[in-house]
Amino acid sequence: MLNWALAHASPNAVSKYHTLGTQMLFAQDKDSLNGGSWIIDPLHYEEDKKANTITLTSKVVVTNHSELVPIFKDMHYCKLLSPFRAMEWIYIDSLYAKDSLASASKAYLFLQ
């Protein structure tokens, strides 16, 4: 979804994301214990402020053909990053660390 969002965002937003934004990375999916724990396990975000990155890890459940309940046989459940959330990351959230009022110097704010 991030690649799709980068392809559909404005050139200015993409440029600003690449120069100032916290870069979004994706880790290998992690297995949940079962479907019940998968439901309550959110996408996991881990920020590395030194590297200016955030890494997403999804929880997954993959069932096989021997599953007792027929509707759960051969299914793959995973948490996804929505297109809206990817766009929001590019345009807004990735810029908080280096391009927001919170990250601005006090002298800069005083001169405004």
Residue pairs with C-beta under 8 A, 6 or more apart in sequence:
1 80
1 81
1 82
1 83
1 85
1 86
2 24
2 26
2 81
2 86
2 89
4 83
4 86
5 83
5 86
5 87
5 89
5 90
6 14
6 17
6 90
8 87
9 17
9 87
9 90
9 91
13 90
13 91
14 90
16 95
16 99
17 90
17 94
17 95
20 94
20 95
20 98
20 99
21 90
21 94
21 95
21 98
21 99
22 47
22 52
22 53
22 54
22 93
22 94
22 95
22 96
22 97
22 98
23 52
23 53
23 54
23 94
24 53
24 54
24 55
24 56
24 86
24 89
24 94
25 53
25 54
25 55
25 56
26 55
26 56
26 57
27 46
27 55
27 56
27 57
28 57
29 57
29 58
29 59
29 60
29 78
30 44
30 57
30 58
30 59
30 60
31 59
31 60
31 61
31 62
32 38
32 41
32 59
32 60
32 61
34 61
35 61
35 63
35 72
35 77
37 59
38 59
38 60
38 61
38 77
41 59
41 79
42 59
42 79
43 56
43 57
43 58
43 59
43 79
43 81
44 56
44 57
44 58
44 59
45 54
45 55
45 56
46 54
46 55
46 57
47 53
47 54
47 55
48 54
48 55
49 97
52 97
52 98
54 94
56 81
58 78
58 79
58 80
59 78
59 79
60 76
60 77
60 78
60 79
61 75
61 76
61 77
61 78
62 75
62 76
62 77
63 72
63 73
63 74
63 75
63 76
64 73
64 74
65 73
65 74
66 73
67 73
67 74
67 75
96 102
96 103
97 103
101 109
